[in-house]
Amino acid sequence: MINFWLGKIGGFLLVTTSGAGIMIYASVFFLSMLKFLVALLTAAANPRFGFWEVVIPAGAGALLSVVIYTMFGTQIRLWVQRNFKRKKSMSFARRRQIFSIWKKYGLIGISFLSIVLSPMISVGIAVSFQEDPRKIIFWNSLSIVFWTFMFATFRELVVGFF
């Protein structure tokens, strides 16, 4: 196994070229594309991960998924509707509830609240309300950076406490 150090702001990031090390980073990266909170918790629970090793794979995966879902969200939604038809349509009350949430919180609120669960949910809601793609990417990216740094900082405080 070959290890080498790359200098980063605030510390060092250990990059390993072994297959197992790369698989850990890749799993956090791809998991954050689907479930951002689960990826952050997985990365934070790994004792080998430092601050930047939590931030970079989890943040990069979520950022990539926001761009992909924003650019291809409408096509993905149409493909899913075409191939996986619902037996019954959404009720009027459910549609009204979704619309009232959108009116109450807007793009910024939805980005900061639902991105923690999944980037797909946040972008899907924004795309369905035909929001500007640049705004979707900006606010979701800002939210990802905020939550990633919050979880990584919290992890460092907890690890430092024990």
C-alpha positions in Angstrom: 0.0 0.0 0.0 1.4 3.4 -1.0 0.4 6.4 1.1 1.2 10.0 0.3 0.2 13.3 1.8 -1.4 16.2 0.0 -1.3 19.5 1.8 -4.7 21.1 2.3 -6.0 24.1 4.1 -6.2 23.4 7.8 -4.5 20.0 7.8 -3.5 17.1 5.7 -5.6 14.8 3.7 -4.4 11.2 3.6 -4.9 9.8 0.1 -4.4 6.1 -0.2 -4.0 4.2 -3.5 -5.0 0.9 -2.1 -8.2 -0.7 -3.4 -9.9 -0.7 0.0 -9.1 3.0 0.6 -10.5 4.1 -2.7 -13.6 2.0 -2.2 -14.3 3.8 1.1 -14.1 7.2 -0.5 -16.1 5.9 -3.6 -18.9 4.5 -1.4 -19.3 7.8 0.4 -19.2 9.7 -2.9 -21.9 7.5 -4.6 -24.0 7.2 -1.4 -24.1 11.0 -1.1 -25.6 11.2 -4.6 -28.7 9.3 -3.3 -28.9 9.9 0.4 -26.8 12.8 1.6 -27.5 12.5 5.3 -26.6 8.8 5.3 -23.4 9.5 3.4 -22.4 12.2 5.9 -23.1 9.9 8.9 -21.2 7.1 7.2 -18.2 9.3 6.6 -18.3 10.8 10.1 -18.5 7.4 11.7 -15.4 6.2 10.0 -12.5 6.7 12.5 -9.9 6.9 9.7 -11.6 9.9 8.2 -10.4 13.4 9.1 -12.2 16.7 8.5 -11.4 17.0 4.8 -12.0 13.3 4.2 -15.6 13.8 5.4 -16.1 17.0 3.4 -14.6 16.2 0.0 -16.2 12.8 -1.0 -19.7 13.6 0.6 -19.8 17.1 -0.8 -18.5 16.2 -4.2 -21.0 13.4 -4.7 -24.0 15.5 -3.6 -22.8 18.5 -5.8 -22.5 16.2 -8.8 -26.0 14.8 -8.3 -27.5 18.2 -8.0 -26.0 19.2 -11.4 -27.1 15.9 -13.0 -30.7 16.0 -11.6 -31.1 19.7 -12.5 -29.9 19.3 -16.0 -31.7 16.0 -16.7 -34.5 16.2 -14.1 -37.4 16.8 -16.6 -36.2 13.9 -18.8 -35.8 11.6 -15.8 -39.2 12.5 -14.6 -40.8 11.8 -18.0 -39.0 8.5 -18.3 -40.1 7.4 -14.9 -43.7 8.4 -15.6 -43.6 6.6 -18.9 -42.1 3.4 -17.6 -43.6 3.2 -14.1 -47.2 4.3 -14.3 -49.0 5.0 -11.1 -52.3 3.2 -10.7 -54.0 6.2 -9.4 -53.1 9.9 -9.7 -52.1 12.1 -6.8 -55.1 13.5 -4.9 -56.0 17.2 -5.0 -55.3 17.6 -1.3 -51.8 16.1 -1.7 -51.1 18.5 -4.6 -52.4 21.4 -2.5 -50.2 20.4 0.4 -47.0 20.3 -1.8 -47.9 23.7 -3.3 -48.4 25.2 0.1 -45.0 24.0 1.3 -43.4 25.5 -1.8 -45.2 28.8 -1.2 -44.2 28.9 2.4 -40.5 28.0 2.1 -39.6 28.7 -1.5 -36.5 27.4 -3.3 -34.1 28.5 -0.5 -36.0 26.8 2.3 -36.6 23.6 0.3 -32.9 23.5 -0.7 -31.7 23.9 2.9 -34.2 21.5 4.4 -34.7 18.6 2.0 -31.1 18.4 0.7 -30.2 16.7 4.0 -32.5 13.8 3.1 -31.7 13.5 -0.6 -30.5 15.7 -3.4 -33.1 14.1 -5.6 -36.0 15.3 -3.5 -34.7 18.9 -3.3 -34.0 19.2 -7.0 -37.2 17.2 -7.9 -39.4 19.7 -6.1 -37.6 22.7 -7.6 -37.7 21.2 -11.2 -41.4 20.3 -10.8 -42.1 24.0 -10.0 -40.0 25.0 -13.1 -37.5 27.0 -11.2 -34.5 28.4 -13.0 -31.7 25.7 -13.2 -29.0 28.2 -12.2 -30.9 29.1 -9.0 -31.5 25.4 -8.3 -27.8 24.6 -8.6 -26.7 27.6 -6.7 -29.0 27.2 -3.6 -28.6 23.5 -3.4 -24.8 23.8 -3.7 -24.8 26.4 -1.0 -26.9 24.1 1.2 -24.6 21.1 0.5 -21.5 23.1 1.5 -23.2 24.4 4.6 -24.4 21.0 5.8 -21.2 19.2 4.9 -19.1 21.7 6.9 -21.6 21.5 9.8 -21.4 17.7 10.0 -17.7 17.6 9.6 -17.2 20.3 12.3 -19.6 18.5 14.6 -17.7 15.3 14.1 -14.3 17.0 14.8 -15.8 18.5 18.0 -17.1 15.1 19.2 -13.9 13.2 18.3 -11.9 15.9 20.0 -14.0 15.7 23.1 -13.3 12.0 23.5 
